[in-house]
Amino acid sequence: MLTATHGIDVLARFGRALADPIRCRILLALREAPAYPADLAEALDISRTRLSNHLACLRDCGLVVTVPDGRRTRYELADERLGHALDDLRTAVLAVETNRTCPDADAKGCC
């Protein structure tokens, strides 16, 4: 049974994951196809160490899972619906972003 507290926790974890541009890029890359860490690091032009830290966060948030593949480990979205959610969020944010910005953007460092 989904409780209000559980629903809030899910949204908070999703928000934490999306709060960093690198994690967003990782999620969008995995939306396209599962990938190995070395390939993700190269595609995103970041160090493997930095990528590893972000993948750990995404795993802790429950958004990505590891899949053993022989001696390697592949990463993929934990649920295919996350890809659709990311697309929906990008569309919604772009619709808002093109028309206005937060009035406190400079003071708060947001938007």
Disulfide bonds with the S-S distance in Angstrom:
none
